[in-house]
Structures are given as C-alpha cells and as structure tokens.
Amino acid sequence: MSSPRARHIEPRGLRRETAAAYIGVSPSKFDEWVSDGRMPKPKRVDGCVVWDRYALDLAFDSLPSDGQVVGWTKRAS
C-alpha cells in the first residue's frame, strides 16, 4: 500500500521536451510553434526555462480543428 505522500503531482511548469510531448509534437516542431506564436513563450526563473501547462492548454485550444478555416497569422514578437 502506498502512503498518502506518494501521490502523483502534475507539474505546472514543463521543460521543453516535456512541453512538446504534452502538446503531442516533436521538440523541433514545438520550437517552430513557439517561434511563430502558436505556442506561448517560456517563463525563465533563475536560469530555468519552463512552459506553463495552463498557457499551453489555452494555446492548444486556440489551434484550429481539422477542416476548420481560420485566418491564422503570426503573432508579433
């Protein structure tokens, strides 16, 4: 039997590879989407680069569905 302390905690901040896997794409495709604004930029805290899981959810929800026609344009940097 596992102790109550052994519960799994979902991290809010995700490293690049984990953020890409969370979205379901390769790290290089994730980098492309971050660069063109489809995914959010990371947070940098004390040299640690992480993506906010909630911000990734919002960005992913904003992506068009298959067959959906959307006037998507690159966000300004």
N, C-alpha and C positions, 0 to 999 in steps of 0.2 A: 504494500500500500504506500502511495506517495504522500509526502507531507503537504500541508497547505502552502508552504513556501515554494514548493516545486512547480507551481502553476506556470504555464507559459504566458509570457508577456509579449504582446506585439509591439515592436519598437515604433515610435513615431518618426524618428529620423532614420533614413535609409542611405547607405553608401551607394555609390554609382552603380556597381554591378547588381546590387540587390534592388535598387530602384528600377533598373532596366528590366530585371526579371519580374518584378511586381507588375509592371506595365505589360510585360509579355513580349519584349523585343530584345535584340542584342544590345550590348553596351554601345557599339558604334552607331546603331540606329537611334538609340536613346540620346546620344550626344548630338546627332543631327536634329532631332526634335527639340532639344533644349536650345540649340543654336538658332533655330528658325522660329522659336516662340511657342511651338505646340505643347511643350512641357515647360514647367517653371524652372527658373534658375535655382541653384542650390543655396543653402544657408552656410555661412562659413563662421565657425566659432572656434577660436584658439587653434586655427590651422586645420580643423576638422571640417570636411566638406560633406554635408548631408542634405538630402531632399526630404521635405516634409510630406509624409504619407497622405495627409489630408489635402495638401495642394496638388499632389499627383492625382488623387481621386477627382478633384474638380476639373483639372486639365483633361483627364481621360474622358470624363463625362461630356466635355465640350467637343470632343472629336466627332466628326460626322459618322453616322452609321452607314453600312454598306448600301450603296444606291442612293443615298441622300445627297442632294445637290446643295452645296454650301459655298458661299463666296469667301473662302478662307484666304487670308493674306498674312504675310509675315508681319509679326509684331515689331514695333520699333524697339531698338536696344537701348 
